[in-house]
Amino acid sequence: MDITLIKTFLEVSNTGSFVAACDRLFVTQSAVSLRIQRLEESLGHPLFTRSKAGAILTPEGKQFERYALSILKLWEEARQQIAIPEGFSRAISIGAQYSLWPGLGFRWIDALQAEMPELSVHAELGMADRITRYLMEGVVQAALLYTPQLRPGLVAEPALDDELILVASYPDASLDLQKNFVTVDWGPEFTHALAIALPHLTDSGRSMALGALAMEYIVNRRAAAFLPARSAKRHLDNGRLHLVAEAPRFPYPSWVVWRDDLDDDLVNLARRTLARIVQDAEKEQETVVGHLDTMIAPLTGQPG
């Protein structure tokens, strides 16, 4: 079985669209159509009902989907096992969104290998939908996400409770930010809460869907935005960012998502080491939050 065909099938299934699948796979729509056609010919049944609205799994397609996931998982397990470098006997692959790597992900890798030196660790980066797809396919076995997407075979648990705080690249900024404010897409809950708490900032003229990269944009120009307190701490400490007085703050929790078939000993090791990392991160965060409590007014409405 051609693994490329399996991956293409799952991409169309996940997105419900041949067009969306070709964008994610970085191939042409005709290539996606040809792959699905080849797979359907091999199985002897149509897998999708095509229409202008998209692609919907046929009964045979739904039945094949669970086998496709199993095939891909076995392939990834085999690939990772064969790729274990000399001197290591176990392997785990971890994914995370960009801004969760510096404070949690990298430290997690260190802690895992400190406790199990024979463990080889592979890291993946991506947005929530990409990492979720990797979890489903078995490319990664555990992931740190701000917006977990629950799927069969995945288990989500709270990781770190972060907060979104208003910071500016210049001192003495007030809530009257006008065109200096940059709207960052931290999800619909945050957007709704911001519209209630600070409605004058909802139409700033600059918006970013790339939340993980917004900090680098803010610190290099005269601008302000809501950013995760933990991630902003290093720039607050070195004076490149400054807290905006009397601004509300919004909760922004992160999660760890596991494959439910990960070996018990690796799950226990990963859960134990992550708990220590989170505890250390919470202690670091107390410094920022303590300073915030003296400057920021109580939050009147929280996301969700």
HELIX and SHEET records of a PDB file:
HELIX    1   1 ILE A    3  THR A   15  1                                  13    
HELIX    2   2 PHE A   18  LEU A   25  1                                   8    
HELIX    3   3 GLN A   29  LEU A   43  1                                  15    
HELIX    4   4 PRO A   59  ILE A   82  1                                  24    
HELIX    5   5 LEU A  100  LEU A  100  1                                   1    
HELIX    6   6 TRP A  101  GLY A  105  3                                   5    
HELIX    7   7 PHE A  106  GLU A  115  1                                  10    
HELIX    8   8 ALA A  128  GLU A  137  1                                  10    
HELIX    9   9 GLN A  178  ASN A  180  5                                   3    
HELIX   10  10 PRO A  188  ALA A  197  1                                  10    
HELIX   11  11 PRO A  199  LEU A  201  5                                   3    
HELIX   12  12 GLY A  211  VAL A  219  1                                   9    
HELIX   13  13 ALA A  229  ASP A  237  1                                   9    
HELIX   14  14 ASP A  264  MET A  295  1                                  32    
SHEET    1   A 2 PHE A  48  SER A  51  0                                        
SHEET    2   A 2 GLY A  54  LEU A  57 -1                                        
SHEET    1   B 6 LEU A 119  LEU A 125  0                                        
SHEET    2   B 6 ARG A  90  ALA A  96  1                                        
SHEET    3   B 6 ALA A 142  LEU A 145  1                                        
SHEET    4   B 6 PHE A 250  ARG A 259 -1                                        
SHEET    5   B 6 LEU A 154  ALA A 168 -1                                        
SHEET    6   B 6 ALA A 224  PRO A 228 -1                                        
SHEET    1   C 6 LEU A 119  LEU A 125  0                                        
SHEET    2   C 6 ARG A  90  ALA A  96  1                                        
SHEET    3   C 6 ALA A 142  LEU A 145  1                                        
SHEET    4   C 6 PHE A 250  ARG A 259 -1                                        
SHEET    5   C 6 LEU A 154  ALA A 168 -1                                        
SHEET    6   C 6 HIS A 242  LEU A 243 -1                                        
SHEET    1   D 2 THR A 183  VAL A 184  0                                        
SHEET    2   D 2 SER A 207  MET A 208  1                                        
END                                                                             
